[in-house]
Amino acid sequence: KSHNIIMKYLGPIIALSLLCIIIGFISTFFITSYVHSHYTPCDGSSGIYSGKNYVKGGATCH
């Protein structure tokens, strides 16, 4: 009986956790796509990394 009580409350928590993880992955995809299409890295690399300089559109790097 205690197992049923635990699963009654744990089931929705697990479902919400999985939903949050899925939403995180989907939003990451859209953010990455937006950055790649609107910004250019100054060092010519293809990845998105913190601490790097990016310029919008065809602007010149300084």
Secondary structure, DSSP 8 states (H G I E B T S, - for coil): -HHHHHHHHHHHHHHHHHHHHHHHHHHHHHHHHHHHHHEEETT--SS--TT--EEETT----
